């Protein structure tokens, strides 16, 4: 029995120590396959669905824009990935109007906000608008009260504040109009 376990252990070690260049090649091929799938989408809507419902990922605090944000290139975080750059390279007005249509959508995406919860489709639309317009939702004068607000607990923090704003039709429409107005400035 001991001999069989040692043999199995040796076999597992050999498999896990696969040639690093082979592993890098396999990873590159997987990334290329994924890129082909994503770039072959025909519309903003299709690309959006791939990014938030299929690909997903971690926001890791990148949902908010700051002066240092554009200098970071951490590949593992959602907005640092080249696919999001391709999405953002679409016409700004078309993107804004498309994303505004998503604000009321409470469907959970495969994107999560560390250390809290999975983002809704509406939240992801706001986070995307923030990056496209380089302006956070709480930077608008109508929502300044949230800018310096203290976190209470896991349900009293910016993600939940934003979800509550998006659930409120009047507040949601106000946010949509503020981002539309950004197009003219």
N, C-alpha and C positions, 0 to 999 in steps of 0.2 A: 504494500500500500504506500509506504514511504517513497519507494522508487517511482511509482506512478505519479505521485504528487510532485516530486522533484522534476520529473520529465515534463509534466504539464506546466509547471512554473517556468522552466527553461523555455518551453515553446512560447508561452505568453510573453516572456521577456524579449525573445527574438522578434516576435510580431510587433511588439510595441516599440522596438528600436529600429523600425524600418528606416531604410536609407533616407536621410533628411532631404536630399535633392529630389527623390521620388515623391516624397510627401509634399514638398513645395510645388512640384509640377502638378500633382493631383489637386491641390488647393487652387492653384492658378486656373486649371481647367474648369473647376466648379464655379469659380468667380466669373469666368468668361461665359459659361453657359447661362448663369444667372443674368449677366449683363445683356446677353442676346435676348433673353426672354423679356427683360424690362424694356429695352430700347425698341423692341418690335411692337410695343403697344401703340395703338392708333390715336389715342386721345388722352387728354389730361385726366379724364375720369378713370380710364383703364389703368393708367400709370399710378394714380392715387390709390386705387384699390389694391394693386400689387404691393405698393409701399407700406400701406397701413394695415391691410388685412392678411397679406401673405408673408411679406418680408419681416415687418415689425422691427423690434429692437429696443434699445434703451436710450432715453433722452439724457439721462445723467446730468441734469441741470442745464443742458443746451437749449431747452425750450425758450429761455429768455435771452434776449440780445443784450450785449454789452460791448464796450469799446475793445475789450480783449478777446471777445468771442471769435472774431474773424481771423485771429492769428493762430487759433488752435486747430490742429489737424488730427485729432484722435479718431482713427478709423472705426473704432468699435461703437461710437455714438451716432445716433440716427442722422442728425443734421450735418455731420462731418463726412458722410458717405457720398460717393460720386453720383449715386442714383438720385439723391435729393437735390444735388446741384443741377442735374439734368431736368428734374421737375421744375425747379426754380427758374431755369433758363427760358421757360415758356413766357408768352406775353403777359406782362404784369397785370393788365386790366382783365384779361381772360382768367388768369389765376385767381385774382381777387374775387371776381364774380362767382367763379366756381366754388371757391372756399366758403364764401358767404352762404351759399346754398346748403352747406354742411353743418352750419352752426347749431341747428336744433337737433342734430342726430346724436342720440345717446348710445348708439351701438358701440360696444367695446372693441378696440383695435388690438393688434398684437404689439403695440408700442406701450412701454411702461415708463412711469416717471419715478426714478429712484429718489428716495426710498419709499415712495408711496404706492399708488395704484396704477392699474392699466388705464391708459388714456381713452376717452371716448372719441368718436369720429369728429364731433364738434370741437372738442379740445384740440385735437391735432390740426383742425382747420385754423384755429386761433394761433397756435404755435407756429404754423406755417406762414400765416399772415404776418406775424411778428418778424420772421426772418426775411420775408419778401419786402416788407416796408421798413425794416430795421427800427421797429417801434413796438414796445411791449404794450399789452392791453391796459395795464395799470399806469402807463405813462400818459394816457389821455386824461385831460382835466376832469372829465366826468367820472373817472375811476381812481383818482389820485389817493383817495382814502385808503386804498389797499396797498399803496406803495410802501408805507412805513408801518403797516399793521403787523402786530406781533403774532407769531404762530402760537396757537393754543395747544393742539395735539394733532393726531393723524387726520382728524376730520375737521380741523380748524386751521387750514393752511392754504396756500395759493391755488393748488389744484382744485380743492373743494369750493373755494370762493368763485373760481372761474366756472365750475360746473353749475353752481347756483345762479350765476349771472346768465348762463346759457339756457337754463330752465325757465327763466323769467322772460316772457316774450318782449316786454317793453325794453328791458335792459339789453337783450340780444339784438333787437333792432337798432338800438342806439349804438352798440358796438359795431354792427355792420355798417351803419352810416359813417361812423368815424373812420373806418378803414377805406370806405369809398372816397371820402373827402381827401384822404392821403394821396389818392391818385391825381388830384388836381393841384397839389402843392409841390 
